[in-house]
Amino acid sequence: MLTSEPQTDYRGIINQQYCFFKAGQTLSLEFRKQQLRKLADLIKQYQNRVLQAVYADLRKPAIEGFGSEILVTQAEINYILKH
């Protein structure tokens, strides 16, 4: 049985992102740092979902997924923000 779920307008999303990029709003260093901080916050917020996805895709236990995916990514973000 098929369910009726709302369709996502991916072309519209891609077009919006393209226009945003072409407008030059991603050029400033502060904007990029802000985006990295947001990414770090989202990784923390959705840590359990990330670990579930890593397990589903790669069969990595949570402790291994945390060390090899979350900690490494957080360390890279922190390094970039400091340098």
N, C-alpha and C positions, 0 to 999 in steps of 0.2 A: 504494500500500500504506500503510495507516494503522499508525502505531506506537503502542504503549501507553506513554504517559508519565504520571507521577503528576499528579494534579489538585491545583491549589493552592486552598486554602480561603480565597478572598478575603473572603467574608462574615465568617468567623471573625476574619481579620486586621483587617478594618474595625471589627468589634465590639470587639476588644481595644484598638484605637487610640482608639475613642470612649470607652471606659471609662477609659482612661489620661488622656485629656483632661478628662473630666468630674470626675476625682478631684483636679484642680487642680495636678497635678505639673508642668505646663508654665508655670505662672505666674511662677516666680522668675526673676530676671534671670540668676543664675548658671547655671541649667538651660539657658536659651536661649543663653547664651554658649558653654556646653559643647557644645551641639548644633551651633552654627556652627563651632566648632573641629573637631568630628568631620567635618562636611561638607567643610571645607577639606582635611583629611587624606585623605578618600575621593576627592576630586577629584584630588589629587596621586597617590594610589595607582592610580587607574584612568584616568589621563590618556590613555593610548593608546586605551583602549576608548571614551572620550568622543570623542576625535578621529576614530576610525573611524566612530562613529555620526553625528557631524556631517557627515562626508564622505558617508556613505550616504544621509542624509536631505537634506542641503542642497548636496552636491557642493562643499563648501569644502575647499580643500587644507589640509593639517595646519598650516602656518604661519598661515594666515588663521583657521582654527578656534581655534588656540591663542590668538591675539591677541584675537579677538572673543568667544570663549566662556569659555575658561579664565582668562585674565588678568583680564578684566573681572569675572568672578565672584569670583575671589580678591581683587581690589582692593575690591570691595563688602563682602565678608566682613571684611577687615582694617579697613576704614573703620568698619563697624558695631561691631566689637569695641573700637575705640579711642574711639568717641564714644558 
